[in-house]
Amino acid sequence: MKTLVIRYTVPVEVEVPDDFPVKAEEVTTTAEYYANDYCDGRFPHSVEDLHHAALRLAEGAVHGAVDAHYSGRLEKHFSRERVCAMNVDIRNSLAKRCQDKLGDAHLVNGGTVEVSVSQLAVARYGDDHVVLCRGDEKWNGEPGDYELATRTVFESRDAAEVYAKTIAESRGAIVAPMPFAELRTGEERGTLAYWTGGAK
């Protein structure tokens, strides 16, 4: 059988004072020890909880992907409007047959937790905003594409809106929040092929 490896990374910020004397490398060493302190047949309780959560997430993702896959195939074959209860039963049957062939989920390398620690110069508080505006008019007369009006990240919406008012109305300035922790990269749905039907 083939193997899918699903990796979950959950960044955690800890605010420390500007004169914090401990280096990031020291925290990494200690964090790795605490996370992988395997003793008497068990990891620390918090790590065991992390393992169980990751396994549940992975199993749910694979089973959900199977359901979505066969739903998509059904809609392509019958069109969304013609999908009826009988066809849904067929989808469920196909999905179950596929899911029944799945093996159990296992932790990679016995559940070793990979740790990396970096030290930020400035802690972010989640209220960051950026300002977007239209670029120069295109050669065919269409409005320019939206782009960053400035590389400055504003620490509040109010500060960003004050700056946005200094931009000509024709540029259509927009103030947008920057939820860094919610951004996801490297996904198939971020490609052109996904939205034009070229993704496999």
Secondary structure as the mmCIF struct_conf table of DSSP 4:
data_model
#
loop_
_struct_conf.conf_type_id
_struct_conf.id
_struct_conf.beg_label_comp_id
_struct_conf.beg_label_asym_id
_struct_conf.beg_label_seq_id
_struct_conf.end_label_comp_id
_struct_conf.end_label_asym_id
_struct_conf.end_label_seq_id
TURN_TY1_P TURN_TY1_P1 ASP A 18 ASP A 19
BEND BEND1 VAL A 22 VAL A 22
HELX_RH_AL_P HELX_RH_AL_P1 ALA A 24 ALA A 35
TURN_TY1_P TURN_TY1_P2 ASN A 36 ASN A 36
STRN STRN1 CYS A 39 CYS A 39
TURN_TY1_P TURN_TY1_P3 ASP A 40 GLY A 41
STRN STRN2 ARG A 42 ARG A 42
HELX_RH_AL_P HELX_RH_AL_P2 HIS A 45 PHE A 78
HELX_RH_3T_P HELX_RH_3T_P1 ARG A 80 ARG A 82
HELX_RH_AL_P HELX_RH_AL_P3 ALA A 85 ASP A 100
TURN_TY1_P TURN_TY1_P4 LYS A 101 LYS A 101
HELX_RH_3T_P HELX_RH_3T_P2 VAL A 108 GLY A 111
HELX_LH_PP_P HELX_LH_PP_P1 THR A 112 GLU A 114
BEND BEND2 ALA A 121 VAL A 122
BEND BEND3 GLY A 126 GLY A 126
STRN STRN3 HIS A 129 ARG A 134
BEND BEND4 ASP A 136 ASP A 136
HELX_LH_PP_P HELX_LH_PP_P2 GLU A 137 LYS A 138
TURN_TY1_P TURN_TY1_P5 TRP A 139 ASN A 140
BEND BEND5 GLY A 141 GLY A 141
HELX_LH_PP_P HELX_LH_PP_P3 GLU A 142 ASP A 145
STRN STRN4 TYR A 146 LEU A 148
BEND BEND6 ALA A 149 ALA A 149
BEND BEND7 ARG A 151 ARG A 151
HELX_LH_PP_P HELX_LH_PP_P4 THR A 152 VAL A 153
STRN STRN5 PHE A 154 PHE A 154
BEND BEND8 GLU A 155 SER A 156
HELX_RH_AL_P HELX_RH_AL_P4 ARG A 157 ALA A 164
TURN_TY1_P TURN_TY1_P6 LYS A 165 THR A 166
BEND BEND9 ILE A 167 ILE A 167
HELX_RH_3T_P HELX_RH_3T_P3 GLU A 169 ARG A 171
STRN STRN6 ILE A 174 PRO A 177
HELX_RH_3T_P HELX_RH_3T_P4 PHE A 180 GLU A 182
BEND BEND10 GLY A 186 GLY A 186
HELX_RH_3T_P HELX_RH_3T_P5 GLU A 188 GLY A 190
BEND BEND11 THR A 191 THR A 191
HELX_RH_AL_P HELX_RH_AL_P5 LEU A 192 THR A 196
TURN_TY1_P TURN_TY1_P7 GLY A 197 GLY A 197
#
